[in-house]
Amino acid sequence: MKNVWYSDHILAQALRFSVVGGTGYLLYLVWYYGAIEMGISQLIAILTAPLANITYNFFLHRGWTFKRRI
């Protein structure tokens, strides 16, 4: 069986991210969704959502490491 830490399964990656991301990401979520709920700026959400998604996929497809690409 493959090591879960290096698994391509989305849940395994999400779990690993929760460990690596830590408190900083949680604080980001609080600010991000808090800003949306308070209606400070929908534009912030519109502009940053694609960037966040691209960043997330960048790490996801690299196995959460900065090892040299093959």
Residue pairs with C-beta under 8 A, 6 or more apart in sequence:
4 12
4 15
5 12
5 16
6 63
7 13
13 60
13 64
16 64
17 25
17 59
17 64
18 25
20 64
32 45
32 48
35 41
35 44
35 45
36 42
36 44
36 45
62 69
